[in-house]
Amino acid sequence: MWKEIIPTSLFQALNDPRMVGDYKLSPQEEWFQPYEIEEVDTAEVLDSFDGRSTTSEGILSGAIRICNTGCEGYHIYVFSGPEAGSIWSDQRYPFGRLSKICPSLDVYLANLKKFGAGHIAQYEDLS
């Protein structure tokens, strides 16, 4: 299912050991952390992304968590809705923030290569 939704560039980056790990890209099995994939409602996940979400935590429709930035913070790739293709910072818990940080996955991956581990998680604007 994900091969039709997620760009090839993300799967290619997951195969590069320099791009995966702490404060870098999360492996595919962690895209819905802390939930097990069996616990995720696929229909809900495939709904359109709404960047105005007021829930304090949980999976966001139309997006996957591609980077754990620590303390329940994530960078998410939006694959559905008007913001499709962009990267957002999910800091809903504990800070109540959900904000767009990068216009595209390609720009995000280029910045991840440029800044490396531990640094990209600190940035709130990677455009």
SULLIN-V58183 format. One record per pair of residues at least 12 apart in sequence whose ideal C-beta (glycine too) atoms are under 7 Angstrom apart, sorted by the first residue. I is the first residue (numbers start at 1). J is the second residue. Records with the same first field share a line. If there is no record, write none. Layout:
I = J, J
This chain:
5 = 79
6 = 79
7 = 105
9 = 105, 106, 109
10 = 66, 77, 105
13 = 25, 109
14 = 27, 28
19 = 112
21 = 117
22 = 117
23 = 69, 117, 118, 120, 121
24 = 67, 112, 117
25 = 66, 67, 112
26 = 65, 66, 67, 68
31 = 64, 65, 66
32 = 59, 65
33 = 65, 68
35 = 59
40 = 59
44 = 61
45 = 59, 61
46 = 80
47 = 61, 62, 80
48 = 61, 62, 80, 81
49 = 61, 62, 63, 78, 80, 81, 83
50 = 81
51 = 83, 88, 98, 100
53 = 98
55 = 92
56 = 92, 93
57 = 72, 92, 93
60 = 76, 90
62 = 78, 79, 80, 81
63 = 76, 77, 78, 79
64 = 76, 77, 79
67 = 121
69 = 121
70 = 121
72 = 93, 94
73 = 90, 91
74 = 90
75 = 87, 89
76 = 88, 90
77 = 105
83 = 100
85 = 104, 105
86 = 100, 102, 103, 104
87 = 101, 102, 105, 108
88 = 100, 101
89 = 101, 124
99 = 124
101 = 123, 124, 125, 126
102 = 126, 127
103 = 127
107 = 126, 127
108 = 126
111 = 126
